Amino acid sequence: MFTVLVYKSRSVKQLVGDELAALVDAAAEKNQKNAISGVLLYDGDYFLQYLEGPDIAIKLLYHLITLDDRHRNVVKLMEDFSPARRFGGWSMYCIDVQKVYGEDIYALLSEGATFNSGESLPDHDRVIKLITAFATSRWSDGERTLHAEDWQFQPQPSPFDVVNPARIQQAACQFAFQPIVSPLTGLISSIEALIRSPSGGTPRQCFEGLSAEELYVFDLESKQHALALASQMQLGPIKLSINLLPMSLVRVPNAVEKLLSYIAQFDFKPQQIIVEITEQESIANFDDFQRAIRELRLAGISVSIDDFGAGFAGLTLLSKFQPEKLKVDRLIVENIHKDGPKQAIVRALIECAHALGITIVAEGVETVEEWCWLQSAGVDLFQGFLFAKPMLNGVAPIQWPVQT
Ligand SMILES: Cc1cc2nc3c(=O)[nH]c(=O)nc-3n(C[C@H](O)[C@H](O)[C@H](O)COP(=O)(O)O)c2cc1C
């Protein structure tokens, strides 16, 4: 069993003359000692490398490669296992893409193929496809306009009032608030109310012990408390996002009517409210759900799909109903700057959202590198610890990026 890995990266400067050969010769010598084989492609700007060998050796080498300052934007496209080596005889075969232009890459690779004891390379093989695509089309990772090293973050005090929860009658839950921001314009898009248990614990702790029906009622009624708190914060024109389980809209009688009465009770306008649909369970009765969404929209409330890409919040839901905003789940955002599959998914999502007039929000953004990748790719709205952590009864100071 061998570990196989493919990554791409961008050369810091164009390698001229023998520089590429020197890099490849040193790599080949070291790989030979470590039982690693593979192929390196270079097109004068980008590298694509395929590595195969013992798991520990590949992981260690990849770690060293990510630290090498001769290239940047190192993005893993694939890591998998293989029963056999594809290129056992090549400790590091180099393809200078500019020199092989127009040649049959598959034939070139077949010369070194050791796959399945001399059998020919399968043409549907992912590795062969990645290598061939790199060698035959102009590769680009999109213009990465933002670089982490160019930015510093400076806190600005929150413009909102802190709430005194004692002024509100004893509730079975609390709320923490977190802003959703547009970092390059310095604007706050909305404030999300996140439910917490009476002792400040997680939503799960807050919902513990409730039956499904009790949960839906509690989910809806807790929004009264969120609105009561938010009404003390002086949000001005900034919108308030509240979360609702889709089944709360379906199972609680007159759910939309009740929500609208809470909104009016605390002097909000429906246009100031965004309902984030958190689909943790499949929607049992889609017609009733769609009716509730229609009622929300008719009243002026906008809708967002939360945690998109996790659990049930996926393409089927998006194909059936298109929200104003789509929040990409934190698990997709995490380490996106070095993860090829996540980048491909988010690029496709951005294109899809653009075609449908939907705004993408990236949630769970924790590092400057994640923000730079997402902002360069075309995401405009962000939520996460990098900008502000959720804070009970108020909004924490917001960290805004400043170019150095
Ligand atoms: C594009 C690129 C590909 C590389 N490929 C390999 C490789 O296949 N094997 C290797 O040992 N080093 C490779 N390196 C070099 C490593 O990043 C690192 O410099 C080297 O493993 C350190 O070896 P040392 O600790 O023996 O000095 C590559 C570097 C670059 C920029």
The ligand as a Gaussian input file, in Angstrom:
#p B3LYP/6-31G(d) Opt

LIG

0 1
 C        8.495000      22.402000      -6.369000
 C        9.369000      21.655000      -5.411000
 C        9.428000      20.262000      -5.430000
 C       10.229000      19.556000      -4.543000
 N       10.252000      18.195000      -4.583000
 C       11.020000      17.504000      -3.717000
 C       11.067000      16.084000      -3.726000
 O       10.404000      15.425000      -4.513000
 N       11.880000      15.471000      -2.837000
 C       12.635000      16.155000      -1.945000
 O       13.354000      15.528000      -1.165000
 N       12.615000      17.490000      -1.912000
 C       11.834000      18.192000      -2.763000
 N       11.820000      19.550000      -2.735000
 C       12.687000      20.226000      -1.768000
 C       12.049000      20.255000      -0.402000
 O       11.113000      21.311000      -0.343000
 C       13.073000      20.487000       0.701000
 O       13.865000      21.589000       0.349000
 C       13.987000      19.311000       0.852000
 O       13.243000      18.126000       1.034000
 C       14.865000      19.535000       2.099000
 O       15.818000      18.568000       2.110000
 P       16.973000      18.572000       3.194000
 O       16.276000      18.593000       4.527000
 O       17.711000      17.311000       2.945000
 O       17.779000      19.803000       2.930000
 C       11.022000      20.264000      -3.620000
 C       10.972000      21.657000      -3.597000
 C       10.163000      22.353000      -4.482000
 C       10.138000      23.857000      -4.456000

